Amino acid sequence: MLRRTFLALTASTAMATSAFAAGHSKDIVDTAVEAGNFTTLIAAVEAAGLVETLKGEGPFTVFAPTDEAFAALPEGTVEGLLEDPEALAAVLTYHVVAGKVMSGDLSNNMMATTVNGADVTIMTEGGVMVNDANVVAADIEASNGVIHVIDAVILPPM
């Protein structure tokens, strides 16, 4: 269900311009792979069947948790999610916003609706936060969007 919603959203948000794509030759997935500190995230995207979508036109804004962020989850959490593709897709799509949102577009106490359908709260006072995760690197541009690196995995509301 979520994967179909995400794929439908991909088709409806195919707004990337050729000028933007020309300046950034790697998509979000390839950019994350090249960075080297997102191996758990990439494994999760593969397990959830979202690679093709995140390689699509977009644009997407991805709040990308590092390997250290995944390691900080309670023991067994990552393994449990990898065994439940539906729950995994729900968590991963909670880290994605349709459109290209650069750090300069953010404002304090801003709500953003994720591809998951639930909102995240963005705070900009004293540093940028998405829910309880700190943005540790911002505005990493890719051919189909932008990545903001976060130091925690954000979980959708139950």
N, C-alpha and C positions, 0 to 999 in steps of 0.2 A: 504494500500500500504506500508506504513512505517513499520507496524507490520510484514507484510510478509517479507520485506527486513531484518528486525531485526531477524526474525526466521530463514531465510535462512543463515544469517551471523552466527547465533548460530551454525548451523550445520557445516558450513565451518571452524569455529574456535574452534572446540572441541579438544583442545590440552592439557587440564589439565592432569597432571600426577597423578598417584595414590599416589606417595610419597608426592606431594604438598597437595592433598586432605586429606591425612591421618593426616597431621599436623594441619589442620584447619577444624574442623568438621561442622561448620555452613557456609551456602552459603551467598551470598551478602544480600539477602532479610532478612534472619533470623538474620544476624549480625546487620543490620540496625534496625530491630525491637527491638532487645535486647538493643541497645544503648539508645533508648528512646527519642532521639531528632530529629527523622525523621518521625513523625507520618503523616505529610502532604505529604511528599515524598512517603511513603508507600501507603497512600490513593490514590495518583495520579497514582502510578504504578498499583494498583488494578483496578482503573477506566479505565486505558488505556489498560488493558488486558496483561500486560507485566510481571506479577509475575512469571509465568511458565518459561518464557524465562530467567529472571534473576536468577532463581533457576537452570538453565541448567548448562552444563559443563563449558561453557566459554572457556578460561578465559576472564573476562571483567575488565576494569578499570572504576569505577564509580566516577564521581565528584558529591558528594552528598550534596545538599543544606540542611541546617538545617531548623527546623520549623521557626526560627527567620528570615531566608532568605526569605522564602515564605511569612511571615507576612509583610515583607518590600516592597513587590510588591504593585503597586497601587490598591486601593480598587476595588474589583470585579474581579480582574485578575484571581485568583485561581478558583473562582466559574465559571467564563466563560470558563476556560480551562477544568474544570471537566464536563462541559456540551458539550464539543466538543472533543470527544476522538481522532480524527485525529490530531487536533492541539496539544492536550496534549501529544500524542505519539511523535510528532515532537520535542516538548520541552524536553521531557524526554530522547529521544535517542540522543539529542545534549549533554547530560551529560555523555555519555557512549562511551568509546573507546574500540575496540576489542583488546584483548591481556592483559597481566598483565604488567602495566607500574608502576614501583616503583619510588619513588622520586629521587633516585640515577640515574635513567635512563633519567632524564630530563635535558635539556640544555636551555640556555637563547634564547628567540625569536624562540622557537621551534613551528612548526605547527603540529597539530595532527588531523587526520580525524576522526570525530565521526561516530557513527553508523547511525546518521541522514544523513550523506553524506557531511555535511559542516565541515569546519575546525575551531578549536579553536587555539588561540595563547597562548603559555605557556611562562611566563617570570620567571626567577629565581634570578634576581638581587634584593636585599633588601627584600627577601621573595618570595615565590612561588605564582604566580597568573595564573588563567585560565581566559582569556579575562579580565574582570574587577572584578572577584571574587578572594578573597584571600583564599589560602589553609590554614585552621586553624588547621587541624590535617591530617597527611599523613600516608600512608603505613599500613592501617588497613586491614590485610589479612583475606581472607575468603577462603572457599574450592574451589571456582570457580573464584577467582580474588582478586581485591584490591579496597578499598574505600579510597578516599581522600575527606575530609570534606571541603566544601567551604561555605563562608559567604554570598553568593548572588546566586540568580537563574540566570543562563546565558541563554539568548534567542537567538535562531538561527537567522541568517540574513533573512530578508524578501525577 
